[in-house]
């Protein structure tokens, strides 16, 4: 925070006579009238919200150096952004980040816009246009007491412009360029065209239409760091000499594609050659999304709205594997009734993955289609033996053996290679193909009533209590495609999964409205689990309107997502299985931990290669290293969260301060464990089964961590109004994994930097409509752990800036800017793409 103080001081001393100090109440008037709805599901002052909440309004979006509101969320306090693609970005707050974040909820006007089969949003696929944003509200941390399943790490609610209040035509054209000075890819153009049209027809009816089309060339995932550098360390084979080389963004050469071969009396770990991601996929970006809303007002305070949102995506997406989305479709139909005391909402989301495919499976099966694993390793062994018998040095013999085994291997870009890609992308079996063919639906109904506003108004006046109550019902339906999902109990019929829940919340103020106390209790029942209670208690003390201190406690549960409970995938020799008993009965009971199997095999290799033991003797010596898996079927994940905070206005209401600190405890953390089963039932032969990859079946199981995990953190946000137009601000957030009792390893994917800081300077009207903003971001280096890749993410330091020019009489806003201006590529996680500089112009015309 010293940097923020120095920056404020420097700017304060640099004010010119032409600058004018803000009116005494200018910042205060903004903050005191800023209303949010996401913190308590009712409209309230942001200063008196019971939990931490960040707001991004239309003005701050316009001043942002980021090219869109979706990108600008990254600079809010406490937000960590993961970039899987230009068209796929994932938000997270307060730790345990993942490329598909099932613990973070993304809402649009209160509607969950997740992709049903994964239980998390596909970035901005169902998000509104930049032209239609009223306000963005972000609640970091636990929000499940009011919003139910999934909202453990936080939620963002994007509120759009009502056509009754904001009619007219808006057109936006964003043009940009990326891959500037990229050694592997020439500079590429990016285009985004947006149109919004809203109109009132009389006093009762209004409608709006939005359309957004994006086209460009995606960021490239080309990290070639070796994930298996010590695969042949006992033989002194490292770097280019390592025949088990496994590059981060190379596929077809992972653990499932390696074998231990005994060559010349030594044990070698050998991997197939594989393909780099850029060789096995298309990086073109073509996304189309839009929405249509019809609004009818029965009276000024009673409104019924129908909304359709749809999107077609063509870009890269990431889960445990990397995927190419092709003609991927998401659609949502919703109906919303709003009155002063009642809200009712029903919507249906549908998902069709179209012609999408798994990039890893594509690369892997291109290799296998030209030569089976058995034949490849036989050819490799034969040539290696010939070379070494002729006196060739081992590193050269290994390279020559690979070249011979790879003879006839399809070359990227050739007709043979392209034909294989076309064939494999249409085979819905990842053992022999790469297609992603999922069709799923989500049905959601919810209602909320505030009876003390109208019906029980006298009760509220007599008791001072404000009461809310609500319910929700959600059902997921998936077509069992036979690869990604199966129906284990009724083959051939759709798979159904869901939950029902409700909450009640009571609020009362004391001491002349200086103390606001709110308590809520939520009950959720999932199809496969007992009912769970989620309580929340919060206190906000406001000695004056300018100073507000808050304390809250929340308990939250998260039921397993559809994917975590029911997945059934064969991928690269590894079967990923859902954690419900109907999916994995008999597997958990007989599985052995891969970590122990790897240690067992490594010990055998060391004893054979360096200690002169026979393979049989080494197996007998080290079989005690094998450990049976202690994990079992899925249970709901639970978290307890305690938070304190302060929001206030200081220095004659010119400085806005927002501070929060939290402590969280997770129990039954949902994660994946790698565990294998022996291909045989003789208990006396288990060690022999696990000594070779050929005599064991590989599984990746959804389960719960057996330890309790604790994490804590704090954040500080400042915004200082230097003059009427000049403002300077910044935020800093700290997150730390405190400890894990026993530490079984499943809870360790914290995947979050200790420090994330932002500094911002802006002036909306520097001179005759010319404005600018500059944002500097720092993010600490941190350890990233995932099933795709594990490694250290380097620190990120980026500078973003924009200059804008407003012509109010013409209704024009011209904006030119750039993100990562220094064009120093960085990774937001291991396995993802390198993000370089992006330079853009934006023209918005409104009438």
C-alpha positions in Angstrom: 0.0 0.0 0.0 3.0 2.3 0.2 2.9 2.5 -3.6 -0.7 3.7 -3.5 0.2 6.4 -0.9 3.1 7.6 -2.9 1.0 7.7 -6.0 -1.7 9.7 -4.3 0.9 12.2 -2.9 2.5 12.6 -6.3 -0.7 13.4 -8.0 -2.0 15.6 -5.3 1.1 17.8 -5.6 0.8 17.9 -9.4 -2.7 19.5 -9.6 -2.7 22.5 -12.0 -4.7 25.7 -11.4 -7.1 24.7 -14.0 -8.2 21.7 -11.9 -11.1 22.1 -9.6 -11.5 20.4 -6.3 -14.5 18.2 -6.1 -17.6 19.4 -4.3 -17.4 18.3 -0.7 -20.1 15.7 -1.1 -19.3 14.6 -4.7 -17.8 11.1 -3.8 -20.1 10.8 -0.9 -23.2 11.4 -3.0 -22.1 8.7 -5.4 -21.3 6.2 -2.7 -24.4 6.9 -0.5 -26.7 6.4 -3.5 -25.0 3.4 -5.0 -27.4 0.5 -4.6 -26.6 -3.2 -4.8 -28.9 -6.2 -4.8 -26.6 -9.2 -4.7 -25.3 -9.1 -1.1 -28.7 -9.7 0.5 -31.0 -10.2 -2.5 -32.7 -6.9 -1.8 -31.8 -3.4 -2.8 -29.5 -1.7 -0.2 -26.7 0.8 0.0 -23.3 -0.6 -1.0 -21.9 1.0 2.1 -24.2 -0.9 4.4 -24.0 -4.3 2.7 -23.5 -7.1 5.2 -20.6 -8.8 3.2 -17.9 -7.6 0.9 -19.2 -6.5 -2.5 -17.5 -4.8 -5.4 -19.4 -2.7 -7.9 -18.5 -1.8 -11.5 -20.9 0.7 -12.9 -21.2 2.0 -16.5 -19.0 5.0 -15.8 -16.1 2.9 -14.4 -16.5 0.5 -17.3 -16.2 3.3 -19.8 -13.1 4.6 -18.0 -11.5 1.1 -17.7 -8.3 0.5 -19.7 -9.7 -3.0 -20.4 -11.4 -3.6 -23.8 -14.7 -4.8 -22.2 -16.6 -4.9 -18.9 -15.9 -8.7 -18.7 -12.2 -8.0 -18.8 -12.5 -5.0 -16.4 -13.8 -7.3 -13.7 -10.2 -8.6 -13.4 -9.2 -5.3 -11.8 -11.8 -5.5 -9.0 -10.5 -6.1 -5.5 -9.7 -9.7 -4.8 -10.3 -11.1 -8.3 -8.0 -13.6 -9.9 -8.4 -14.1 -13.6 -7.5 -17.3 -15.5 -7.3 -16.9 -19.3 -7.8 -20.2 -21.2 -8.6 -18.4 -24.4 -9.5 -14.9 -25.7 -13.1 -16.2 -25.6 -12.8 -18.1 -22.3 -11.8 -16.4 -19.1 -12.6 -17.6 -15.6 -12.9 -15.5 -12.4 -12.1 -16.7 -8.9 -11.8 -15.1 -5.5 -10.4 -16.3 -2.2 -8.4 -19.3 -3.3 -8.7 -22.8 -4.9 -8.8 -21.5 -8.4 -9.6 -23.9 -11.3 -10.0 -23.5 -15.0 -13.6 -24.7 -14.6 -14.7 -23.0 -11.4 -17.7 -24.8 -10.0 -17.4 -22.8 -6.8 -18.0 -19.5 -8.4 -21.5 -18.5 -9.7 -22.0 -16.1 -12.7 -25.5 -14.5 -12.9 -27.1 -12.2 -15.5 -30.0 -10.3 -14.0 -30.2 -13.1 -11.4 -30.1 -16.0 -13.9 -27.4 -18.6 -13.6 -25.7 -18.8 -17.1 -23.7 -22.0 -16.5 -23.2 -24.7 -19.0 -25.4 -27.5 -17.5 -23.1 -30.5 -17.9 -20.1 -28.9 -16.1 -21.9 -26.7 -13.6 -19.9 -23.6 -14.4 -20.2 -20.8 -16.9 -18.5 -20.9 -20.3 -17.0 -17.5 -19.8 -19.1 -14.7 -21.6 -21.1 -17.1 -23.7 -24.4 -16.1 -22.2 -23.2 -12.7 -20.9 -24.7 -9.4 -22.1 -23.2 -7.1 -24.7 -21.0 -4.2 -23.4 -23.7 -1.9 -24.7 -26.3 -3.3 -22.4 -24.6 -3.2 -19.0 -26.1 -1.3 -16.2 -23.9 -2.5 -13.4 -21.7 -5.4 -12.3 -21.8 -6.6 -8.7 -19.2 -9.1 -7.4 -19.5 -10.8 -4.0 -16.3 -12.6 -3.1 -16.5 -15.5 -0.7 -19.3 -17.7 0.5 -22.8 -16.7 -0.7 -24.5 -20.1 -0.6 -26.9 -19.2 2.3 -28.9 -17.1 -0.2 -27.8 -18.4 -3.6 -27.4 -22.1 -2.8 -25.2 -24.7 -4.4 -21.9 -23.6 -5.9 -21.6 -20.1 -4.5 -18.7 -21.0 -2.1 -15.9 -18.8 -3.6 -18.2 -16.0 -4.7 -20.5 -14.8 -7.4 -20.8 -12.0 -10.0 -24.2 -10.6 -11.0 -24.4 -8.7 -14.3 -27.3 -6.3 -14.4 -28.6 -5.1 -17.7 -30.4 -2.0 -18.9 -34.2 -2.1 -18.9 -35.6 -1.1 -22.3 -38.3 1.0 -20.5 -35.6 3.2 -18.9 -32.9 3.0 -21.7 -34.5 3.0 -25.1 -32.5 3.8 -28.3 -30.0 2.4 -30.8 -26.4 1.7 -29.9 -23.7 0.4 -32.2 -20.1 -0.6 -31.2 -17.1 -1.6 -33.2 -14.1 -2.9 -31.5 -11.0 -3.5 -33.6 -7.7 -4.9 -32.2 -4.5 -6.7 -32.9 -2.6 -9.4 -31.0 0.4 -11.6 -31.5 2.5 -8.5 -32.2 6.2 -9.5 -32.6 5.2 -13.1 -31.8 8.0 -15.4 -33.0 5.6 -18.2 -33.9 2.5 -16.4 -35.1 2.2 -13.2 -37.2 0.1 -10.3 -36.0 -3.6 -11.1 -36.1 -6.6 -8.8 -36.3 -9.5 -9.0 -33.8 -13.0 -7.6 -34.5 -16.1 -7.3 -32.3 -19.3 -5.8 -33.6 -22.1 -5.0 -31.2 -25.6 -3.8 -31.7 -28.3 -2.9 -29.2 -31.8 -1.7 -30.0 -34.4 -1.0 -27.4 -37.8 0.7 -27.8 -40.9 1.5 -25.8 -44.3 1.0 -27.3 -46.7 2.9 -25.2 -46.6 2.8 -21.4 -47.0 -1.0 -21.2 -44.6 -2.7 -23.6 -40.9 -2.5 -24.4 -38.3 -4.7 -26.0 -34.6 -4.8 -26.6 -32.3 -6.8 -28.9 -28.6 -7.4 -28.6 -26.1 -9.0 -31.0 -22.4 -9.4 -30.7 -20.0 -11.1 -33.1 -16.3 -11.7 -32.4 -13.6 -12.9 -34.8 -9.9 -13.2 -34.3 -7.0 -15.6 -33.6 -6.7 -17.1 -30.1 -3.8 -17.0 -27.7 -1.5 -20.0 -28.3 -0.7 -22.6 -25.6 2.8 -23.5 -26.5 4.6 -24.1 -23.2 7.3 -26.8 -23.9 8.6 -27.1 -20.3 9.2 -30.7 -19.4 6.6 -32.1 -16.9 8.7 -35.3 -16.4 12.3 -34.0 -16.3 13.5 -36.8 -14.0 11.8 -39.7 -15.8 15.2 -41.2 -16.5 17.4 -39.6 -13.9 18.8 -42.9 -12.7 20.4 -43.2 -16.2 21.6 -39.6 -16.3 19.3 -38.8 -19.2 18.0 -35.2 -19.0 16.7 -32.5 -21.3 16.9 -33.4 -24.9 18.3 -36.8 -24.0 15.2 -37.7 -21.9 13.1 -40.3 -23.9 10.2 -39.6 -21.5 10.0 -35.9 -22.4 6.5 -34.6 -21.6 6.0 -30.9 -22.7 3.2 -29.0 -20.9 1.3 -28.3 -24.2 2.3 -31.5 -25.9 -0.2 -34.3 -26.0 0.2 -38.0 -26.7 3.4 -38.3 -24.6 1.9 -38.2 -21.1 2.1 -40.9 -18.4 -0.6 -43.0 -20.2 1.6 -43.0 -23.3 4.8 -44.1 -21.6 6.1 -47.6 -20.9 9.0 -48.9 -18.9 11.2 -50.9 -21.3 14.1 -53.1 -20.2 16.9 -52.4 -22.7 20.4 -53.8 -22.3 19.6 -54.8 -18.8 18.5 -51.3 -17.7 15.0 -49.9 -17.2 14.1 -47.0 -19.4 11.0 -44.8 -19.3 10.0 -44.2 -22.9 7.2 -42.0 -24.2 5.6 -41.8 -27.6 6.4 -38.7 -29.5 3.1 -36.8 -29.4 2.0 -33.5 -31.0 2.1 -29.9 -29.8 -1.3 -28.2 -29.3 -0.8 -25.8 -32.2 -0.3 -28.8 -34.5 -3.5 -30.5 -33.4 -6.1 -27.7 -33.2 -7.5 -24.6 -34.8 -6.9 -21.2 -33.1 -9.4 -19.2 -35.0 -12.0 -17.4 -32.9 -15.5 -16.9 -34.1 -18.2 -16.3 -31.5 -21.8 -15.1 -32.0 -24.1 -14.3 -29.1 -27.3 -12.3 -28.6 -30.5 -11.8 -26.7 -34.0 -10.7 -27.1 -36.2 -9.3 -24.2 -39.9 -8.5 -24.2 -41.1 -6.5 -21.2 -44.7 -5.8 -20.2 -45.7 -3.5 -17.3 -49.1 -4.2 -15.7 -48.4 -1.1 -13.6 -45.3 1.0 -12.9 -44.2 -1.5 -10.2 -45.3 -4.8 -11.7 -43.3 -6.1 -14.7 -43.2 -9.4 -16.6 -40.2 -10.1 -18.8 -39.3 -12.8 -21.3 -35.7 -13.1 -22.3 -33.9 -15.3 -24.8 -30.1 -15.6 -24.8 -28.1 -17.7 -27.2 -24.6 -18.2 -28.3 -22.5 -20.2 -30.9 -18.9 -20.6 -29.9 -15.7 -21.5 -31.8 -12.7 -21.1 -29.6 -10.5 -23.0 -27.1 -11.8 -24.2 -23.8 -10.2 -25.9 -20.8 -11.1 -28.4 -18.2 -8.8 -31.3 -17.2 -8.0 -31.4 -20.9 -7.9 -28.7 -23.6 -10.8 -28.6 -26.0 -11.6 -27.0 -29.3 -15.2 -25.8 -29.2 -16.7 -25.9 -32.7 -20.3 -24.9 -33.3 -20.9 -25.1 -29.6 -24.4 -23.9 -28.7 -25.9 -22.5 -25.5 -29.5 -21.2 -25.3 -31.5 -19.9 -22.4 -35.2 -19.0 -22.2 -36.4 -17.2 -19.1 -39.6 -15.6 -17.7 -39.3 -13.1 -14.8 -42.1 -11.4 -12.8 -41.1 -8.5 -10.6 -43.3 -6.7 -8.1 -42.4 -4.6 -5.0 -42.6 -7.6 -2.8 -42.5 -10.7 -5.0 -40.0 -11.9 -7.6 -40.5 -15.1 -9.6 -38.1 -16.5 -12.2 -38.1 -19.6 -14.4 -35.6 -20.5 -17.0 -34.4 -23.3 -19.2 -30.8 -23.6 -20.4 -29.8 -26.0 -23.1 -26.3 -27.0 -24.3 -25.1 -28.8 -27.4 -21.3 -29.2 -27.9 -21.7 -29.5 -31.6 -18.5 -30.5 -33.5 -16.2 -29.9 -30.5 -13.3 -32.2 -29.7 -10.6 -33.0 -27.1 -7.3 -31.7 -28.3 -5.3 -34.2 -26.2 -7.3 -37.2 -27.5 -6.9 -35.8 -31.0 -3.1 -35.8 -30.8 -3.0 -39.1 -28.9 -5.1 -41.0 -31.5 -3.4 -39.5 -34.5 -0.3 -41.3 -33.1 -2.2 -44.5 -32.4 -4.0 -44.5 -35.8 -0.8 -44.9 -37.8 0.8 -47.4 -35.4 -0.4 -49.2 -32.3 1.4 -48.7 -29.0 2.5 -52.3 -29.0 4.0 -52.0 -32.5 5.6 -48.6 -31.8 7.4 -49.8 -28.6 8.4 -53.1 -30.4 10.0 -51.1 -33.2 11.7 -48.8 -30.8 13.1 -51.7 -28.8 14.4 -53.5 -31.9 16.2 -50.4 -33.3 17.7 -49.5 -30.0 19.2 -52.9 -29.5 20.6 -52.9 -33.0 22.3 -49.5 -32.5 23.7 -50.3 -29.1 25.0 -53.7 -30.2 26.8 -51.8 -33.0 28.4 -49.5 -30.4 26.2 -46.4 -30.8 26.1 -44.2 -27.7 22.8 -44.6 -25.7 21.5 -41.0 -26.3 22.1 -41.4 -30.0 20.6 -44.8 -30.0 17.5 -43.5 -28.3 17.0 -40.8 -30.9 17.5 -43.2 -33.8 15.1 -45.7 -32.3 12.5 -42.9 -32.0 13.1 -41.9 -35.6 12.6 -45.5 -36.9 9.5 -46.1 -34.7 8.0 -42.8 -36.0 8.5 -43.6 -39.7 5.1 -43.0 -41.4 3.9 -40.8 -38.6 1.4 -38.2 -40.0 3.0 -34.8 -40.5 0.9 -31.7 -39.4 -0.5 -29.8 -42.3 -0.4 -32.7 -44.8 -3.5 -34.1 -46.4 -3.0 -37.4 -44.5 -2.9 -35.5 -41.2 -5.9 -33.3 -42.0 -7.9 -36.3 -43.1 -7.2 -38.0 -39.7 -8.2 -34.9 -37.9 -11.5 -34.8 -39.8 -12.1 -38.5 -39.0 -11.2 -38.5 -35.3 -13.1 -35.3 -34.5 -16.3 -37.3 -35.4 -15.6 -40.4 -33.3 -17.3 -40.2 -29.9 -14.9 -42.5 -28.1 -11.7 -41.0 -26.7 -9.9 -44.3 -26.8 -10.0 -44.1 -30.6 -11.3 -40.7 -31.4 -11.7 -37.1 -30.0 -15.3 -36.0 -30.4 -17.1 -34.1 -27.5 -20.8 -34.8 -28.0 -22.8 -33.7 -25.0 -26.4 -32.5 -24.9 -27.7 -31.3 -21.6 -30.4 -29.1 -20.1 -31.0 -27.2 -16.9 -34.4 -26.3 -15.6 -34.6 -23.7 -12.8 -37.6 -22.2 -11.0 -37.2 -19.7 -8.1 -39.4 -17.3 -6.1 -38.8 -14.7 -3.5 -41.2 -12.8 -1.4 -40.8 -10.0 1.1 -44.2 -10.1 2.9 -43.3 -7.3 5.4 -43.1 -4.8 2.5 -46.8 -5.0 1.7 -48.9 -7.7 3.3 -47.3 -7.6 6.7 -46.5 -3.9 6.7 -48.0 -3.4 10.1 -46.0 -6.3 11.5 -42.8 -4.7 10.3 -43.9 -1.4 11.8 -44.6 -3.0 15.1 -41.6 -5.3 15.3 -39.0 -3.6 13.1 -38.4 -6.9 11.3 -38.0 -7.2 7.6 -38.6 -10.8 6.4 -37.7 -12.4 3.1 -38.3 -16.0 2.0 -37.5 -17.8 -1.1 -37.4 -21.2 -2.8 -35.7 -22.7 -5.8 -35.9 -25.9 -7.8 -33.3 -27.1 -10.2 -33.1 -30.1 -12.5 -30.3 -31.2 -14.8 -31.0 -33.5 -17.7 -28.2 -35.1 -19.8 -28.4 -37.3 -22.9 -26.1 -40.3 -22.2 -23.8 -40.2 -25.2 -21.9 -43.3 -24.2 -18.5 -41.6 -23.9 -18.9 -38.6 -21.5 -22.0 -39.7 -19.7 -23.9 -43.0 -19.3 -27.0 -43.8 -17.4 -25.9 -46.6 -15.0 -29.4 -47.6 -13.9 -31.6 -47.1 -17.0 -29.4 -47.4 -20.1 -30.8 -45.4 -23.1 -32.8 -42.9 -21.0 -31.7 -39.4 -20.1 -29.7 -38.9 -16.8 -31.5 -36.7 -14.3 -30.0 -34.9 -11.3 -31.1 -32.0 -9.2 -32.0 -30.3 -6.0 -34.6 -28.3 -4.2 -34.0 -25.5 -1.6 -35.3 -22.5 0.2 -34.3 -19.8 2.5 -35.7 -17.4 5.1 -34.0 -14.1 6.1 -34.9 -11.7 8.8 -33.4 -8.2 9.2 -33.8 -5.6 12.0 -32.1 -2.4 12.9 -31.3 -1.1 16.4 -30.1 2.1 18.0 -31.7 4.5 15.6 -30.8 2.4 12.6 -27.1 2.4 13.5 -26.9 -1.4 13.9 -28.4 -3.7 11.2 -28.6 -7.4 12.1 -29.6 -10.0 9.5 -29.9 -13.7 9.9 -30.7 -16.2 7.2 -31.2 -19.9 7.0 -31.2 -22.0 3.9 -32.2 -25.7 3.5 -31.2 -27.7 0.4 -32.0 -31.2 -0.6 -30.2 -33.0 -3.4 -31.4 -36.1 -5.1 -28.6 -38.3 -3.7 -27.9 -36.6 -0.4 -29.6 -35.7 2.9 -30.9 -32.1 3.4 -28.3 -29.6 4.5 -28.6 -26.3 6.4 -26.7 -23.2 5.4 -27.0 -20.3 8.0 -25.7 -16.8 7.8 -25.5 -14.1 10.4 -24.3 -10.6 9.8 -24.0 -7.3 11.7 -23.4 -3.9 10.2 -22.7 -1.0 12.6 -22.9 2.5 11.1 -22.1 5.2 13.7 -22.5 7.7 10.8 -23.5 7.3 7.2 -19.8 7.6 6.3 -18.5 4.8 8.4 -19.7 1.2 8.3 -18.3 -1.8 10.1 -19.5 -5.3 9.2 -19.1 -8.8 10.7 -20.5 -12.0 9.2 -20.5 -15.7 9.7 -21.6 -18.1 7.0 -21.8 -21.8 6.5 -22.0 -23.2 3.0 -22.5 -26.6 1.3 -21.8 -27.5 -2.2 -23.4 -30.7 -3.7 -21.3 -32.4 -6.4 -21.9 -31.1 -9.8 -23.3 -33.3 -12.5 -19.9 -33.8 -14.0 -18.3 -34.7 -10.6 -21.0 -37.1 -9.8 -21.7 -38.9 -13.1 -18.8 -38.5 -15.4 -17.7 -41.7 -17.3 -14.8 -41.0 -19.6 -12.1 -43.0 -21.2 -9.3 -40.6 -22.0 -5.8 -41.5 -22.9 -5.8 -44.8 -21.1 -7.3 -43.2 -18.0 -10.9 -43.7 -17.0 -12.4 -40.7 -15.2 -15.3 -41.9 -13.1 -18.0 -39.9 -11.1 -18.0 -40.2 -7.3 -21.5 -41.4 -6.7 -21.9 -45.1 -5.8 -24.1 -45.8 -8.8 -21.1 -44.9 -11.0 -18.1 -46.3 -9.2 -19.2 -49.2 -7.1 -16.3 -51.7 -6.6 -13.6 -49.3 -7.8 -12.9 -47.4 -4.6 -12.7 -50.6 -2.6 -9.9 -52.1 -4.7 -7.9 -49.1 -6.0 -4.3 -48.3 -5.1 -2.9 -44.8 -5.1 -0.9 -43.8 -8.2 1.5 -41.8 -6.0 2.5 -45.1 -4.3 2.6 -47.0 -7.6 4.9 -44.4 -9.1 7.2 -44.5 -6.0 7.2 -48.3 -6.2 8.1 -48.3 -9.9 10.8 -45.6 -9.4 12.3 -47.7 -6.6 12.4 -50.8 -8.8 14.1 -48.8 -11.6 16.7 -47.4 -9.2 17.5 -50.8 -7.8 17.8 -52.4 -11.2 19.8 -49.5 -12.8 22.1 -48.5 -10.0 22.1 -51.3 -7.4 22.3 -54.3 -9.7 19.2 -56.1 -8.5 17.1 -58.3 -10.7 13.6 -57.0 -11.5 12.0 -59.8 -9.4 14.2 -59.0 -6.4 13.5 -55.3 -6.7 9.8 -55.9 -6.8 9.9 -58.0 -3.7 12.1 -55.5 -1.9 9.9 -52.5 -2.6 6.3 -53.9 -2.6 5.7 -52.3 0.8 5.6 -48.9 -0.9 2.2 -49.8 -2.4 -0.7 -48.2 -0.6 -4.4 -49.0 -1.1 -6.5 -45.9 -1.7 -8.3 -44.7 1.5 -10.8 -42.6 -0.5 -14.5 -43.3 -1.0 -17.7 -42.0 -2.5 -18.6 -38.3 -2.8 -20.1 -36.3 0.0 -21.2 -32.6 -0.1 -18.4 -30.1 0.3 -18.7 -27.8 3.4 -17.2 -24.5 4.3 -17.4 -22.2 7.3 -16.5 -18.6 6.7 -15.9 -15.7 9.1 -15.5 -12.1 7.7 -15.0 -8.6 9.1 -14.8 -5.4 7.1 -15.2 -1.7 6.9 -16.5 0.7 4.2 -16.2 4.4 4.7 -15.6 7.9 3.4 -12.7 9.9 4.8 -11.0 13.3 4.2 -14.2 15.3 3.6 -15.7 12.4 1.7 -13.0 12.4 -1.0 -11.4 9.0 0.0 -13.4 5.8 -0.3 -12.0 3.0 1.8 -13.0 -0.7 1.7 -11.3 -3.3 3.9 -12.1 -6.9 4.5 -10.5 -9.9 6.2 -11.7 -13.5 6.2 -11.0 -16.9 7.5 -12.4 -20.1 5.9 -12.4 -23.8 6.8 -13.2 -26.4 4.2 -14.4 -30.0 5.0 -14.9 -32.8 2.5 -13.2 -30.7 -0.2 -14.2 -32.2 -3.6 -11.2 -33.2 -5.8 -9.8 -35.9 -8.0 -7.5 -38.7 -7.0 -5.5 -41.0 -9.3 -5.9 -44.6 -8.4 -5.3 -47.8 -10.3 -6.7 -51.3 -10.3 -4.7 -54.4 -10.9 -5.6 -56.5 -14.0 -5.9 -59.6 -12.0 -7.4 -61.0 -8.8 -4.5 -62.9 -7.3 -3.6 -60.9 -4.1 -0.1 -62.5 -4.1 0.6 -61.0 -7.5 -0.4 -57.4 -6.8 3.1 -56.1 -6.7 3.8 -57.7 -10.1 0.6 -56.2 -11.6 1.6 -52.7 -10.4 5.2 -53.0 -11.6 4.1 -52.6 -15.2 1.7 -50.2 -16.9 0.4 -53.1 -19.0 -1.1 -55.0 -16.1 -3.1 -52.3 -14.4 -6.1 -50.1 -15.2 -5.8 -46.4 -14.6 -8.6 -44.4 -12.9 -9.1 -40.8 -12.0 -11.8 -40.7 -9.3 -13.9 -37.8 -7.9 -13.8 -38.0 -4.1 -13.4 -35.9 -1.0 -10.3 -34.8 0.8 -10.0 -36.5 4.1 -8.5 -33.5 5.8 -9.9 -30.1 6.9 -8.4 -27.2 5.1 -8.0 -23.6 6.3 -7.3 -20.5 4.4 -7.4 -16.8 5.1 -6.9 -13.5 3.5 -7.6 -9.8 3.4 -8.0 -7.0 0.9 -7.9 -3.2 0.8 -9.5 -0.9 -1.8 -9.0 2.8 -2.0 -10.5 5.4 -4.4 -9.5 9.0 -4.0 -11.1 11.9 -5.8 -8.3 14.5 -6.4 -10.5 16.9 -8.4 -13.9 16.7 -10.0 -12.5 14.5 -12.8 -9.1 13.3 -11.5 -9.3 10.1 -9.4 -6.6 7.7 -8.3 -7.2 4.3 -6.7 -5.9 0.9 -6.1 -6.5 -2.3 -4.3 -4.5 -5.1 -2.8 -5.6 -8.6 -1.9 -3.8 -11.2 0.1 -4.7 -14.9 0.1 -3.0 -17.8 2.0 -3.5 -21.5 2.5 -3.2 -21.7 6.2 -2.9 -25.4 6.9 -4.4 -28.7 6.1 -4.9 -31.2 8.9 -3.0 -34.4 8.1 -2.4 -33.1 4.5 -3.6 -35.9 2.2 -2.7 -33.9 -0.9 -6.1 -33.5 -2.4 -6.7 -30.1 -0.8 -3.4 -28.6 -1.9 -4.6 -27.1 -5.3 -4.9 -23.6 -3.8 -3.7 -22.2 -7.1 -3.8 -18.6 -5.9 -1.1 -15.9 -5.6 -0.5 -14.4 -2.2 -0.7 -10.9 -3.5 -2.7 -9.3 -6.3 -2.5 -5.5 -6.5 -3.9 -2.9 -8.9 -3.2 0.8 -9.2 -5.3 3.1 -11.3 -5.3 6.7 -12.4 -8.1 8.2 -14.5 -9.6 11.4 -15.7 -12.9 11.2 -17.5 -12.7 14.7 -19.0 -9.1 15.9 -19.1 -9.8 18.4 -21.8 -12.8 19.0 -24.0 -14.1 15.5 -23.8 -10.7 13.8 -23.8 -10.3 11.3 -21.0 -7.8 8.6 -20.1 -7.0 5.9 -17.6 -3.9 3.8 -16.7 -3.9 0.6 -14.7 -0.9 -1.3 -13.4 -1.4 -4.8 -12.1 1.0 -7.0 -10.1 0.4 -10.7 -9.3 2.8 -12.8 -7.3 4.3 -16.0 -8.6 2.5 -19.1 -7.2 2.3 -22.9 -7.5 -0.3 -24.2 -9.9 -1.5 -27.8 -9.4 -4.0 -29.6 -11.7 -4.5 -32.9 -13.5 -3.3 -31.4 -16.8 -0.1 -29.9 -15.5 1.7 -28.7 -12.3 4.3 -26.0 -12.1 5.2 -22.5 -10.9 3.3 -19.6 -12.5 5.7 -16.6 -12.8 4.8 -13.2 -11.4 2.7 -11.0 -13.7 3.3 -7.3 -14.1 1.2 -5.6 -16.7 0.3 -2.0 -17.7 -3.0 -1.2 -19.4 -4.0 2.2 -20.7 -6.7 3.9 -22.8 -7.5 7.3 -24.2 -11.1 8.3 -25.0 -12.8 11.1 -26.7 -16.5 11.9 -26.2 -18.6 13.8 -28.7 -21.9 14.2 -26.9 -23.7 16.0 -29.7 -23.0 13.2 -32.1 -23.5 10.5 -29.5 -20.0 9.1 -30.1 -17.4 7.7 -27.9 -14.0 7.0 -29.4 -11.5 4.9 -27.4 -8.0 3.6 -28.1 -6.0 1.5 -25.7 -4.0 -1.6 -24.9 -3.6 -4.3 -22.3 -0.2 -5.7 -21.5 1.3 -2.7 -23.3 4.9 -3.9 -22.8 3.9 -7.1 -24.8 5.6 -9.5 -22.4 3.7 -12.8 -22.7 2.6 -14.4 -19.4 0.7 -17.4 -18.2 -2.2 -17.2 -15.8 -1.9 -21.0 -15.1 0.2 -23.9 -16.2 -1.2 -25.5 -19.3 -2.9 -22.4 -20.5 -1.9 -20.0 -23.3 0.7 -17.3 -23.2 -1.1 -13.9 -23.1 0.6 -11.1 -25.0 -0.2 -7.5 -25.7 -3.6 -6.6 -27.1 -4.1 -3.2 -28.7 -7.5 -2.0 -29.7 -9.8 0.8 -30.8 -13.5 1.1 -29.8 -16.2 3.2 -31.4 -19.6 3.4 -29.8 -22.4 5.4 -31.3 -25.7 5.9 -29.4 -28.9 7.7 -30.3 
